[in-house]
């Protein structure tokens, strides 16, 4: 479950590559990969570099002209898919970790 008070981190077994405004995420353990378009890439960037998912969401609402509830739904769906496929890990916002990239 993705709680906005938590944050997400990229596990060490995930390879991340940026290509022409898009991002490819590869789980080296399962060999599953995801491609993110420009919007998905921005969501991923903010989610993985913010102190919490809520902070990333707040920035996204400022950057995109979208109804906040719609954005929240899309952000939860994206993060949930990435967590379920081992491409992100949810941790409490107050737990320090070493970035994989």
HUGINOR-V355849 format. One line per field, one symbol per residue. psi: psi as a letter, one per 40 degrees, with the letter a starting at -180 (. if undefined). Layout:
psi=???
This chain:
psi=hhheeaiiihidehhhhhhfeiihhhhddeeiiihhaddddddddddeeieidddddddddddigihdddddddddddddddddeeeihhiidehiihie.
